[in-house]
Every structure is written in structure tokens, then in C-alpha cells.
Amino acid sequence: MTITDKNIKELFPILSGDMIYLDSAATAQKPMCVVDAVRDFYLNNNANPMRGMYDLSIRATDDYEASRQVVADFINAADSSEIVFTRNATESLNLVADSFGAALTEGDEILVATSEHHSNFLPWKKAAERSGAMIRFLDCLPDGTMTASMLREALTPATKIFSVAQISNVFGRVNPIAEYAAVCHKNGTLICVDASQSVPHIAVDVRSLDADFLAFSGHKLYGPMGIGVLYGKKKLLKKLPPFLRGGEMIDYVSKEKTVFAELPHKFEAGTVSAADAAGLRAAIGFVNDVGFEQIEERELHLTKLAFEGMKKIPHVNILGADNAEDHHGILTFTIDDVHPHDIAAIFAEDNVCIRAGHHCAQPLHILLGIPSTVRASLAFYNTDEDIEKFLGVLSTIRSRMGYE
Ligand SMILES: Cc1ncc(COP(=O)(O)O)c(C=O)c1O
């Protein structure tokens, strides 16, 4: 499918007005086919999956499992049983940290990048506190660079797992995950990848990355809120204890004994989000139709337009790489003398949606010595006109705050 400025408004009706949406790193807008898929599940397939012998429940189960297969194909997992549906990336990362963390003991080490979203830090902090393991941090350079040799230096024989984002939600730079994985595996360390910000922008292949675990949310990938994914290598997931307990995750229960279900059901306690899984399936179908070649081309063009325009505006400081190619639609910045919340409020006044704050990456902001920043984040559904409007507002901020 070819994306044009004209069909974007039909595909994403929420974008058809005057509002300029530049907060896609927080959540992406949904194409009509996703809304239709969720609606269709409730209208035609709604029953509790995996629980009934009747036709409707079988249809609901088949629909849910079809979504799992689509996700497996999307990230090139070897087997659909390696795909666990969760609520979001946060829950996926909590699952790994909790279940993998259960086997950690004093003397073990967990390594996380300082640039991580709190969702990929706090679950590991809890795992360390519970097990007595030590949590250590890999700092990036001021421009967000974190090379495999920096990782090699940080690993010790005690490092059991390294958890890191493929694309930081502040810098937008792609981290060299395959290189990290090679370094980790040579050291006997597992690698857990937070792909929340990468799956919407680049093709992610868990096998070529050699990721042991990989997490993302459906809602940043044009899918519904309420569905997330955890990928794990089968041999690893098999060894992990369940995270949540309850219905549907068991084979047998008596007062004395519990036998857990096979993968992936052992990790999916309670009624599943089948309609959201159907929505995610539609989102992935849509992304495949548009194609990553087109997505990357459009997003790079828009990122360049924004980046180059921002560089021309005095007092605007962009965090991260000094080239548009390493931003993947994420432009985090400050303006000299103006508080980020004032910047965001001015943009909001002019109907442009951007974000201000620490973007759930407070340890990174502390490392950089900046309390908060502003982030504009785009997707392939943005247009040149959106970027021009953004730059127009940006160029007025200091004067609207009373500066020359
Ligand atoms: C890099 C990264 N990881 C994790 C998350 C958490 O995603 P969710 O809130 O959907 O669980 C986000 C959300 O902004 C993110 O940007």
C-alpha cells in the first residue's frame, strides 16, 4: 500500500482535523482496520478463548492463536509458542525480571543500561532486591552511543543478564543488539531486549538479533492498548516459573499439587485480551502492507526535515546523534532558558501534541545533568505540513516567553 498525504486522513480518521500529532513514541494512532478488527471480534467471535467446547469459543480460540502466529512471523520467532501475550511491554519486562530473577542469588549481577525506560529498570531493581543480586548500570556516552566494546568492559563473570532497549525512547538511536548478544553470549550472559520503540520503525528479527527475550507493546505499533508481547527462546521460557497464577495456566490442580500448562499458556493466567490480540494482528497486517521500506523512507524524510529545521533555530539543543539518520523519528530537545513544560504548553495552545518531562527515563536525565526535556516523535503518517507547523511554533517559543 502506498501512503500519500491524502489517504493518511482516511486510514487514520483521528488525524483528519487540524491537530498535529507528534507523540507517537508515547502511543501511535490506530488505522481504521485495527478499530474494525477489535469491533469484529466482539461482534462475531466473542467467547472466552480456550474454555468452551462450543463453536463460538473454538472460533475465539482460533482467532487468538492466529494472532499469536502473526506476531511470531512478524518478529521471525521459530515457533508461536515462544510468543506470550501480556498487557504491555511493562508487563512483559516484569514477567522476565520476576521469573528469571527467581533463580538469582547473592553474588549474581544484573546489568541494565542507564538510558532505559523505567519499565526496563524498576522490575530488575525489584529482582535484585528480592534475590540479593547486584544491579549494575551501563552508562551511554552523552550522545547516547553505547558500543559493544563498552558492554564487554562492563560484563563480569557474575553478570547473568543484560537488559537494554533496541531504540531508546529519548535518543531514537538503534543500539547494536546483535553485537551485544554476541558479547553477552560469549560471557554466558543472557540478553533481554526492550523493542517498544523499534518494532514500529524497523524490521525486528529475533533470530538474527539472537535475543533471548524481547518485549514490546501493541499500542506503539498501531495496535490497541491492552496487549503486549514477550518473546523468549523456547528452551529458556520452559525453564522459567510462571509469573501470574490462576485460570488457564495449569494442566492439573489439586489441594496438594499444581502442574503448569505448556508454553505459552503457562504465562497467560486468567482471561486473555483476545479482541486486542485481533487488533494487533490487524495492525501487523497493516504494517506489512505499508512495508518497512516505505515506513523507513517516509520517516527518515520527515525526521530530516524536522532535524535540519531545528538546527537552524537558535537556542534549540537536540539530544543524541548529530544526524537525522540516528533518530528514527524521535527528537528530544531543550530550548535555552525555557522550561520544557512551558514549551509543551505553547505547543498545546497551537494544537501540536508533543511531550515534556523525563519520559520515564529519569536515571538517564540525571546522567545527562538535565532535569527534563521536550520530545517530538513522529510516525510515517505525519506529513511535511505537520513538520513545518511544528518548526513554525518552535521558532516562536522564546519570543512568546519574552526573550529576544
Ligand atoms: C523504551 C520503552 N520501553 C517501555 C515502555 C513502556 O511501554 P508500556 O507503557 O506500553 O508498557 C515505553 C513506553 O513509553 C518505552 O518507550
The ligand as a Gaussian input file, in Angstrom:
#p B3LYP/6-31G(d) Opt

LIG

0 1
 C       11.525000       2.192000      25.523000
 C       10.227000       1.935000      26.232000
 N       10.098000       0.835000      26.982000
 C        8.971000       0.543000      27.627000
 C        7.882000       1.374000      27.556000
 C        6.647000       1.008000      28.309000
 O        5.588000       0.771000      27.446000
 P        4.136000       0.461000      28.042000
 O        3.770000       1.644000      28.863000
 O        3.304000       0.303000      26.832000
 O        4.266000      -0.767000      28.836000
 C        7.949000       2.536000      26.794000
 C        6.811000       3.468000      26.733000
 O        6.933000       4.652000      26.526000
 C        9.157000       2.822000      26.103000
 O        9.297000       3.919000      25.360000

